[in-house]
């Protein structure tokens, strides 16, 4: 699956152009973003797509030199399972 990278958003589209997977992390301040939304279409569930989205978001946020807070329930759960990434949290 090829992800599309925008400012504060990573997503994938179907062949029809529909969004089928997405993570949003808008700025809260100049230094902090909020991972506030993760979506994966039912057709992709159970394939690890949401986890890959979070990994890419973490990588992008680190490259920007920012910190993150997680208000999306999936992101909260993901960070709880990935202690090695918790230093990113504000």
C-alpha positions in Angstrom: 0.0 0.0 0.0 1.3 3.4 -1.0 0.7 6.2 1.5 0.2 9.8 0.5 1.9 12.3 2.7 0.5 15.8 3.3 1.2 18.3 6.0 -0.1 16.7 9.2 -1.9 13.9 7.4 -1.0 10.5 5.9 -3.5 8.5 3.9 -4.2 6.0 1.2 -6.7 6.0 -1.5 -8.6 3.2 -3.4 -8.3 3.0 -7.2 -11.6 5.1 -7.2 -9.9 7.9 -5.2 -11.8 7.1 -1.9 -9.8 7.4 1.3 -9.4 3.9 2.7 -6.8 4.6 5.4 -5.8 7.8 7.2 -4.1 9.3 10.2 -4.4 13.0 11.1 -2.1 14.9 13.4 -2.8 18.7 13.3 -0.7 21.2 15.1 -1.6 22.2 18.6 1.4 24.5 19.0 4.4 25.1 16.8 6.1 22.2 18.7 3.2 19.8 19.4 0.8 17.9 17.2 -2.3 16.0 18.2 -2.8 12.5 16.7 -6.5 12.8 16.8 -7.9 10.5 14.1 -7.1 7.2 12.6 -9.3 5.5 10.1 -9.0 2.2 8.2 -11.7 0.9 5.9 -13.4 -2.3 6.9 -11.9 -4.0 3.8 -8.4 -3.5 5.3 -9.0 -4.4 8.9 -6.7 -6.9 10.5 -3.9 -6.3 8.0 -1.8 -4.0 10.2 -2.6 -0.9 8.2 -3.4 1.3 11.2 -0.2 0.3 12.9 1.8 1.2 9.7 0.0 4.5 9.6 1.0 5.3 13.2 4.6 4.2 12.5 4.8 6.6 9.5 3.2 9.4 11.6 5.7 8.9 14.4 8.6 9.0 11.8 7.2 12.2 10.2 6.6 13.9 13.6 10.2 13.0 14.7 11.6 14.4 11.4 9.8 17.6 12.0 11.4 17.8 15.5 8.0 17.9 17.2 6.3 16.2 20.0 2.8 14.6 19.9 -0.2 14.0 22.1 -2.6 11.2 21.3 -6.3 11.8 21.6 -7.4 9.2 19.1 -8.3 6.0 21.0 -6.3 3.9 18.6 -3.2 6.1 18.9 -3.5 5.9 22.7 -3.6 2.1 22.6 -0.8 2.0 20.0 1.6 4.1 22.2 0.7 1.9 25.2 2.0 -1.1 23.2 5.1 0.6 21.8 7.0 1.9 24.8 10.0 2.6 22.6 8.0 5.4 21.0 6.6 7.0 24.1 9.4 9.6 24.3 7.6 11.3 21.4 4.6 12.1 23.6 4.3 15.5 25.1 
